């Protein structure tokens, strides 16, 4: 598998469907069968940033949903089109417009500048995947074709690149990626406090050192 396969998988494949429920076409049947509580009212989010060239890859759990904030991201058809276009063409897109959703983090500026990308184990939106109310969602992540593909992409395309020192993987919400023994592979740094929206000091130092050595 190659790094660009993640974009090929998603390009033009997420759609609203007959009931305005957004999903990758391969996931739709499983999502319709449930059970889950993902919010499917808006385009989904497999990655935020230039996933093809960003030197730092931050592993996240799933796309977030905030009932106050998420609707403002998609006020009209033009905003929906702009969003899906960024997913379809991450290298040719301006990601600075999404950095405001990472104001509570200390890496949003890296996403905006193309130096980091957030990749979700699951592209579908929910308020808090670790909450006990989202047990069905955690089970669904293991079964969704898109999540299975994302994990395969990480293991087969990204780990070999990271092992050679050409990418740094930040294991921020790695439990949903089910890395197993691969979590200790070269090129991976673990964030010891994954529930915090901010990358903690040890992992942040590794990120800064990596960027400095590849500038």
Backbone torsions as a table, in degrees:
resi	resn	phi	psi	omega
1	UNK	NA	144.0	-178.6
2	UNK	-109.5	160.6	-176.3
3	UNK	-61.5	-33.7	-178.3
4	UNK	-73.3	-10.6	-178.5
5	UNK	-63.6	-26.1	179.1
6	UNK	-66.3	-38.3	179.1
7	UNK	-72.3	-40.9	177.3
8	UNK	-59.2	-39.4	-179.1
9	UNK	-63.1	-38.9	-174.5
10	UNK	-93.4	-21.9	-172.6
11	UNK	-60.0	117.2	176.6
12	UNK	69.6	10.3	-173.3
13	UNK	-104.1	-11.8	175.1
14	UNK	-94.8	136.0	-175.3
15	UNK	-148.5	158.3	-175.4
16	UNK	-76.9	-28.3	-179.2
17	UNK	76.6	179.8	-172.8
18	UNK	-66.4	-28.3	-177.1
19	UNK	-109.0	23.1	-178.9
20	UNK	55.1	42.3	176.2
21	UNK	-112.5	113.8	-172.5
22	UNK	-79.2	135.5	178.1
23	UNK	-166.4	154.8	166.9
24	UNK	-68.6	142.1	-173.6
25	UNK	-59.8	-30.1	179.9
26	UNK	-75.5	-19.6	-178.4
27	UNK	-93.5	-17.1	-166.1
28	UNK	-58.4	-47.1	-176.4
29	UNK	-60.7	-41.1	-179.5
30	UNK	-69.3	-39.4	179.1
31	UNK	-67.6	-37.1	178.6
32	UNK	-68.3	-29.9	179.1
33	UNK	-77.7	-29.8	178.2
34	UNK	64.5	-164.1	-3.3
35	UNK	-83.9	147.6	174.0
36	UNK	-166.2	168.8	176.7
37	UNK	-127.2	24.2	175.3
38	UNK	-61.3	143.5	173.7
39	UNK	-87.4	118.8	-175.9
40	UNK	-109.2	19.4	-176.7
41	UNK	-76.9	-13.1	-173.3
42	UNK	-133.2	160.0	177.1
43	UNK	-53.8	147.0	-175.0
44	UNK	-89.2	171.3	-169.6
45	UNK	-134.2	89.5	176.9
46	UNK	-73.9	-32.2	179.5
47	UNK	-154.3	152.7	177.5
48	UNK	-125.5	107.5	-177.6
49	UNK	121.3	179.4	-177.5
50	UNK	-81.7	89.2	-174.1
51	UNK	-66.4	-18.5	-177.2
52	UNK	-80.6	-31.6	-173.0
53	UNK	-126.9	-11.3	-177.7
54	UNK	-58.9	127.7	-177.9
55	UNK	-71.2	-22.4	179.9
56	UNK	-112.9	128.8	-179.9
57	UNK	-115.8	113.1	-178.7
58	UNK	-97.5	118.3	-178.8
59	UNK	-83.0	119.0	178.9
60	UNK	-114.4	173.4	-176.2
61	UNK	-82.9	-69.0	-179.3
62	UNK	-153.7	169.4	179.6
63	UNK	-66.8	140.2	-177.3
64	UNK	-86.0	159.5	173.9
65	UNK	-136.0	123.2	176.7
66	UNK	-123.9	115.3	-174.6
67	UNK	-60.5	-22.0	178.1
68	UNK	-89.0	-32.8	-172.4
69	UNK	-98.1	-43.7	-173.3
70	UNK	-57.8	-44.2	179.2
71	UNK	-60.4	-29.4	179.8
72	UNK	-72.4	-18.0	177.8
73	UNK	-75.2	-22.2	-175.8
74	UNK	-130.5	66.0	-176.1
75	UNK	-76.3	-18.7	-176.1
76	UNK	-156.8	177.9	-177.6
77	UNK	-64.2	-33.0	-179.5
78	UNK	-64.9	-38.9	-179.9
79	UNK	-69.5	-35.8	176.1
80	UNK	-63.8	-45.5	179.6
81	UNK	-63.0	-41.6	179.3
82	UNK	-63.0	-38.4	-179.2
83	UNK	-66.9	-50.5	-178.5
84	UNK	-66.1	-29.1	177.0
85	UNK	-66.0	-35.6	177.2
86	UNK	-65.3	-39.5	177.5
87	UNK	-66.0	-39.8	-178.1
88	UNK	-71.0	-30.0	-176.4
89	UNK	-137.9	70.7	-173.8
90	UNK	-63.6	-32.8	-178.5
91	UNK	-74.7	-27.7	-178.2
92	UNK	-96.2	15.0	-174.1
93	UNK	-115.4	157.0	175.9
94	UNK	-95.7	111.3	-177.3
95	UNK	-92.4	-1.2	-178.8
96	UNK	-64.4	-25.1	-178.1
97	UNK	-70.2	-17.3	-179.9
98	UNK	-99.4	-5.2	-174.7
99	UNK	-65.6	-23.3	-178.1
100	UNK	-65.6	-21.5	177.7
101	UNK	-76.5	-3.6	177.8
102	UNK	-116.9	27.5	-179.5
103	UNK	-61.6	-27.6	-179.8
104	UNK	-85.9	-0.4	178.6
105	UNK	-102.2	174.9	174.7
106	UNK	-114.1	22.5	179.0
107	UNK	-132.6	3.0	179.8
108	UNK	-57.2	-37.0	179.6
109	UNK	-65.7	-28.1	178.5
110	UNK	-73.4	-36.6	175.2
111	UNK	-64.9	-45.0	-178.0
112	UNK	-62.1	-34.4	-176.9
113	UNK	-89.8	-3.2	179.1
114	UNK	87.7	5.8	-178.6
115	UNK	-88.8	-12.2	177.6
116	UNK	-143.8	153.0	174.7
117	UNK	-134.3	138.3	174.0
118	UNK	-96.2	124.0	-179.8
119	UNK	-117.1	125.9	-176.4
120	UNK	-92.3	134.9	173.9
121	UNK	-62.7	-30.3	176.9
122	UNK	-133.3	130.6	-175.6
123	UNK	-80.6	-8.3	-170.8
124	UNK	-91.9	149.4	-167.1
125	UNK	-89.9	138.7	171.2
126	UNK	-157.0	159.2	-176.8
127	UNK	-67.4	-43.6	-174.8
128	UNK	-158.3	98.6	-172.2
129	UNK	-65.0	-23.2	-179.6
130	UNK	-82.9	-8.6	-179.3
131	UNK	-66.7	146.4	-179.8
132	UNK	-63.2	-22.9	178.1
133	UNK	-70.5	-14.4	-176.5
134	UNK	-107.0	27.4	179.4
135	UNK	-59.1	-40.1	178.9
136	UNK	-63.3	-35.9	179.3
137	UNK	-66.3	-38.9	179.2
138	UNK	-64.9	-36.9	175.6
139	UNK	-67.6	-41.4	-178.4
140	UNK	-62.2	-36.5	-179.8
141	UNK	-55.2	-39.3	-177.5
142	UNK	-69.9	-18.2	-172.7
143	UNK	-107.0	-23.4	-174.8
144	UNK	-63.1	131.7	176.9
145	UNK	-55.0	-38.6	-179.2
146	UNK	-67.2	-40.2	179.4
147	UNK	-69.2	-35.5	175.7
148	UNK	-63.3	-41.2	178.9
149	UNK	-66.3	-41.5	-178.5
150	UNK	-62.1	-41.0	178.8
151	UNK	-66.1	-41.5	178.3
152	UNK	-62.9	-40.9	178.1
153	UNK	-59.0	-44.4	179.8
154	UNK	-61.8	-47.7	-175.5
155	UNK	-69.6	-40.3	-171.6
156	UNK	-94.2	-31.3	-176.5
157	UNK	-102.4	-37.4	-171.8
158	UNK	-94.0	-42.3	-178.7
159	UNK	-57.2	-42.1	178.1
160	UNK	-64.2	-34.9	178.2
161	UNK	-69.0	-43.1	179.2
162	UNK	-64.6	-36.8	-179.8
163	UNK	-62.8	-27.2	178.3
164	UNK	-87.3	-1.8	178.1
165	UNK	88.1	11.8	-177.1
166	UNK	-94.7	-8.4	173.5
167	UNK	-144.3	154.7	171.8
168	UNK	-118.7	126.1	178.1
169	UNK	-100.4	124.8	176.8
170	UNK	-102.8	112.0	-175.9
171	UNK	-83.3	83.7	-174.0
172	UNK	-89.0	-46.1	177.7
173	UNK	-128.7	52.6	-168.8
174	UNK	-69.0	-15.4	-178.2
175	UNK	-61.4	-29.2	-179.2
176	UNK	-82.9	-10.2	175.3
177	UNK	-91.0	-15.0	177.7
178	UNK	51.2	60.0	-176.5
179	UNK	-75.1	-28.8	-178.6
180	UNK	59.4	-132.8	-179.2
181	UNK	-64.6	-21.6	-179.4
182	UNK	-67.8	-16.1	-179.8
183	UNK	-61.8	-22.7	-179.8
184	UNK	-98.4	9.8	-177.6
185	UNK	-68.1	154.3	176.7
186	UNK	-58.8	142.6	177.5
187	UNK	91.2	3.9	177.9
188	UNK	-116.1	131.5	172.7
189	UNK	-118.7	134.8	-177.7
190	UNK	-94.2	132.2	171.3
191	UNK	-85.0	117.0	-173.7
192	UNK	-72.4	-6.0	-179.1
193	UNK	-131.6	72.1	-171.3
194	UNK	-67.3	-20.1	-178.5
195	UNK	-78.4	-12.4	-179.7
196	UNK	-82.3	134.1	178.4
197	UNK	-66.9	-15.6	179.1
198	UNK	-99.7	139.8	172.3
199	UNK	-67.2	130.3	-175.8
200	UNK	-80.0	170.1	-162.0
201	UNK	-58.8	-44.2	-176.4
202	UNK	-64.4	-46.3	179.9
203	UNK	-67.9	-38.3	179.1
204	UNK	-64.4	-38.3	176.9
205	UNK	-63.6	-40.8	177.3
206	UNK	-63.0	-39.6	177.7
207	UNK	-63.0	-47.4	-178.7
208	UNK	-64.4	-40.3	178.7
209	UNK	-64.1	-41.6	-180.0
210	UNK	-63.0	-45.7	-179.9
211	UNK	-64.6	-39.4	179.3
212	UNK	-64.2	-36.8	-178.0
213	UNK	-79.1	-12.2	-179.4
214	UNK	-116.2	17.9	-179.4
215	UNK	-83.2	NA	NA
